[in-house]
Amino acid sequence: MSLVVFPFKDEPPALISQNIEIALRHDRVEEVWGIAEPDTGIAQDLRDSASRYSTYHSKPVALLEQERIGDLRPGKGDAMNTAIQRAAEQDRERVHFYDADITNFDAGWIEGAERAADRGYGVVRHRFPRAATDAMITWFITRPGLAMFFPGTILPRLDQPLGGEFLVTTPALHALAASADVRARSDWGIDTMVTYETATLGLGLYEHHVTDGKRHALYGSLADLETMAVECLDAVRSLHGRPPPLLNAKHASDSATPAPQDLKEMVAFDADGTAAILETPLTADETDIAGRLPIPLEQAAADEEAWGATLAHLLQEFRLDLPQWRALAFRLWVARVLAYTREVVPRGYDGAMSYLEGTIRGYETAGQSADR
């Protein structure tokens, strides 16, 4: 039987309650946990509904405060590690993790993962279509970084390396609980670290395809994602020099299906509002480190080749603890996203997706050349 975990922070209580009840209805699920930061008021709002659902379905629902486990900014990583540590102590057979903001969560997410685990896969990740302007951290930081560091392995091929939707079986759960690197990652970088660790365990990794995509609240300006972007960059940077997954690692996935039409037409962020970020003058410290970029700042994010060189530099030199590095790295990523949005997205959804996948293959080739 399985445990389902929803880390949450400020998602609408009604949505969290809805997703908890959906999980409870599944006959493979024996318990549901919600994990929240200690200072959030949402947990109290959920207690009555959680108690009601627990009674109705005769299954326990626990709303737990996340513990301070990691070394970095307290955040999602602490929530996930709280669940990982407690579930490992209880020797749980299967543990599902789902972001609490999914608006189209249904039994199919759980069932798809369970069926793959039934076939012997120790780790199951969910993959799904995204809007052409969604997942910009994935496309311009995480997947390129994994392609440069681990070319020819399954890591660059994973569709959603930052996805918080996955299942782990007991061996994978204990490996995550024992990993000092996973425990240390208390911030948004947790997803990258979990992806790396689970891909290198040799337990078999399956990607379950969610045909309708992952629907969630979208963004205004990309300023909303500044903290996430730099913490994910730092997480990828920390993987440099780590052992790669085995080249013959067991990996399979459902066949992809065409993206829904409404998703193809979706705009994931406000490009005009985001452009204002690039109008902010650089500080003296930012100007100093910008002068060390391999390409002049004005061209550093102009196209995929320039961005590849710029990102490779960031993956060597970036310092999460220095405000000037955080500000400059974020600014460069914003510039790359806006250039792509302006020049590639007008080609249409399928053209944009083909372009993005092509850039990952290009970075992977560059990574293979660098290894020689």
URFENFEN-V696373 format. One record per residue. N is the residue number from 0. RES is the residue in one small letter. PSI is psi in whole degrees, 0 to 359 (NA if undefined). OMEGA is omega as a letter, one per 20 degrees, with the letter a starting at -180 (999 if undefined). NEAR is the number of other C-alpha atoms within 12 Angstrom. Layout:
N/RES/PSI/OMEGA/NEAR
N/RES/PSI/OMEGA/NEAR
//
This chain:
0/m/160/a/24
1/s/152/r/32
2/l/137/r/43
3/v/133/a/49
4/v/132/r/44
5/f/101/r/47
6/p/139/r/42
7/f/162/a/42
8/k/289/a/30
9/d/25/r/25
10/e/156/r/28
11/p/129/a/22
12/p/323/a/27
13/a/323/r/23
14/l/317/r/27
15/i/315/r/39
16/s/318/r/37
17/q/314/a/27
18/n/324/r/40
19/i/315/a/49
20/e/321/r/36
21/i/316/r/34
22/a/319/a/41
23/l/329/a/36
24/r/338/a/27
25/h/134/a/27
26/d/348/r/19
27/r/348/a/29
28/v/128/r/33
29/e/342/a/28
30/e/152/r/36
31/v/136/r/42
32/w/139/r/46
33/g/132/a/43
34/i/123/a/42
35/a/157/r/41
36/e/148/a/29
37/p/329/a/21
38/d/7/r/18
39/t/142/r/21
40/g/353/a/19
41/i/324/a/30
42/a/318/r/34
43/q/322/r/21
44/d/333/a/21
45/l/344/a/35
46/r/319/a/24
47/d/314/a/19
48/s/322/r/26
49/a/318/r/37
50/s/319/r/24
51/r/314/r/20
52/y/319/a/27
53/s/317/r/28
54/t/316/a/15
55/y/318/a/15
56/h/358/a/23
57/s/37/r/19
58/k/142/a/29
59/p/143/r/26
60/v/125/r/34
61/a/129/r/32
62/l/109/a/38
63/l/145/r/32
64/e/134/r/32
65/q/144/r/34
66/e/159/r/27
67/r/102/a/27
68/i/318/a/31
69/g/182/a/28
70/d/350/a/21
71/l/195/a/25
72/r/132/r/24
73/p/129/a/31
74/g/215/a/38
75/k/324/a/44
76/g/319/r/44
77/d/322/r/38
78/a/313/a/43
79/m/320/r/53
80/n/328/r/44
81/t/314/r/38
82/a/318/a/43
83/i/313/a/46
84/q/314/a/31
85/r/319/a/27
86/a/322/r/34
87/a/320/r/26
88/e/328/r/17
89/q/0/r/17
90/d/45/a/24
91/r/145/a/28
92/e/312/r/29
93/r/136/r/39
94/v/123/r/46
95/h/142/r/47
96/f/135/r/45
97/y/137/r/43
98/d/141/a/39
99/a/349/a/38
100/d/7/a/29
101/i/123/a/33
102/t/348/r/24
103/n/27/r/25
104/f/135/r/32
105/d/182/a/25
106/a/337/a/24
107/g/327/r/23
108/w/312/a/38
109/i/314/a/40
110/e/318/r/29
111/g/319/r/32
112/a/318/a/42
113/e/318/a/38
114/r/323/r/23
115/a/320/r/32
116/a/325/r/34
117/d/331/a/22
118/r/6/r/19
119/g/7/r/22
120/y/129/a/36
121/g/341/r/39
122/v/133/r/47
123/v/125/r/47
124/r/147/r/46
125/h/137/r/45
126/r/154/a/35
127/f/151/r/35
128/p/149/r/34
129/r/160/r/38
130/a/156/a/33
131/a/337/r/37
132/t/13/r/38
133/d/169/r/40
134/a/38/a/34
135/m/334/r/36
136/i/318/r/36
137/t/311/a/37
138/w/331/a/46
139/f/358/r/45
140/i/299/a/47
141/t/305/a/48
142/r/320/r/45
143/p/319/r/46
144/g/317/r/47
145/l/324/r/52
146/a/320/r/43
147/m/320/a/40
148/f/328/a/39
149/f/53/a/40
150/p/145/r/32
151/g/2/r/29
152/t/182/a/29
153/i/342/a/36
154/l/313/r/41
155/p/343/a/40
156/r/346/a/35
157/l/127/a/39
158/d/321/a/37
159/q/70/a/40
160/p/341/r/42
161/l/7/a/41
162/g/133/r/36
163/g/17/a/36
164/e/105/a/41
165/f/165/r/46
166/l/140/r/46
167/v/142/r/50
168/t/176/a/40
169/t/312/a/30
170/p/318/r/28
171/a/321/r/39
172/l/314/a/39
173/h/326/r/31
174/a/318/r/31
175/l/318/a/40
176/a/329/a/31
177/a/351/a/20
178/s/117/r/24
179/a/327/a/21
180/d/322/r/30
181/v/314/a/41
182/r/324/a/35
183/a/337/a/32
184/r/82/a/37
185/s/352/a/35
186/d/203/r/35
187/w/343/a/37
188/g/355/a/47
189/i/320/a/45
190/d/319/r/44
191/t/316/a/44
192/m/319/r/42
193/v/319/r/47
194/t/312/r/43
195/y/310/a/44
196/e/315/a/35
197/t/333/r/43
198/a/341/a/42
199/t/7/a/31
200/l/338/a/30
201/g/25/a/26
202/l/1/a/29
203/g/130/a/33
204/l/127/a/42
205/y/142/r/40
206/e/115/r/39
207/h/129/a/38
208/h/124/r/35
209/v/107/a/35
210/t/329/a/26
211/d/357/a/29
212/g/175/r/34
213/k/112/a/34
214/r/133/a/26
215/h/168/r/24
216/a/135/a/21
217/l/190/a/24
218/y/166/r/22
219/g/246/r/18
220/s/152/r/23
221/l/352/r/35
222/a/334/r/26
223/d/339/a/19
224/l/12/a/25
225/e/310/a/28
226/t/316/r/27
227/m/316/a/35
228/a/313/a/38
229/v/328/r/41
230/e/325/r/41
231/c/322/r/43
232/l/315/a/48
233/d/323/r/39
234/a/316/r/41
235/v/316/r/47
236/r/322/a/33
237/s/348/a/31
238/l/354/a/31
239/h/129/r/24
240/g/357/r/15
241/r/154/r/17
242/p/139/r/18
243/p/164/r/28
244/p/156/r/30
245/l/141/a/22
246/l/333/r/17
247/n/24/a/17
248/a/140/a/23
249/k/118/a/26
250/h/132/r/32
251/a/167/r/27
252/s/159/r/28
253/d/156/r/23
254/s/140/r/15
255/a/153/r/20
256/t/159/r/17
257/p/143/r/20
258/a/143/r/25
259/p/147/a/22
260/q/320/a/19
261/d/329/r/17
262/l/323/r/27
263/k/332/a/27
264/e/359/a/19
265/m/141/r/26
266/v/119/a/24
267/a/344/r/27
268/f/166/a/28
269/d/101/a/24
270/a/320/a/28
271/d/317/r/18
272/g/326/a/18
273/t/327/a/30
274/a/334/a/26
275/a/336/r/18
276/i/323/a/26
277/l/351/r/29
278/e/350/r/13
279/t/127/r/13
280/p/146/r/14
281/l/148/r/23
282/t/171/r/15
283/a/319/r/15
284/d/321/r/18
285/e/320/r/25
286/t/322/a/19
287/d/311/a/15
288/i/334/r/28
289/a/329/r/31
290/g/346/r/18
291/r/359/r/20
292/l/149/a/32
293/p/344/a/24
294/i/141/r/25
295/p/144/a/19
296/l/320/a/29
297/e/335/a/21
298/q/0/a/22
299/a/339/a/33
300/a/21/a/31
301/a/323/a/28
302/d/183/a/30
303/e/326/r/35
304/e/314/r/24
305/a/318/a/28
306/w/324/r/40
307/g/315/r/39
308/a/320/r/30
309/t/314/a/39
310/l/320/r/42
311/a/320/r/37
312/h/315/r/27
313/l/322/a/38
314/l/347/r/34
315/q/321/a/25
316/e/343/a/26
317/f/141/r/33
318/r/111/a/24
319/l/333/a/32
320/d/356/a/15
321/l/120/a/17
322/p/324/a/21
323/q/325/r/23
324/w/319/r/34
325/r/314/a/30
326/a/317/a/34
327/l/317/r/41
328/a/318/r/46
329/f/316/a/39
330/r/318/r/36
331/l/318/r/45
332/w/317/r/46
333/v/317/r/41
334/a/320/r/35
335/r/317/a/40
336/v/318/a/41
337/l/322/r/32
338/a/316/r/30
339/y/316/a/32
340/t/322/a/34
341/r/321/a/21
342/e/332/a/18
343/v/318/a/25
344/v/324/r/29
345/p/347/r/20
346/r/349/a/17
347/g/164/a/22
348/y/309/a/29
349/d/322/r/24
350/g/321/r/18
351/a/316/r/26
352/m/319/r/31
353/s/319/r/18
354/y/313/a/25
355/l/316/r/33
356/e/324/r/26
357/g/324/r/22
358/t/323/r/30
359/i/317/r/38
360/r/322/r/29
361/g/318/r/27
362/y/327/r/39
363/e/318/r/31
364/t/318/r/25
365/a/322/r/27
366/g/322/r/27
367/q/322/r/19
368/s/321/r/16
369/a/334/a/15
370/d/343/a/15
371/r/NA/999/8
//
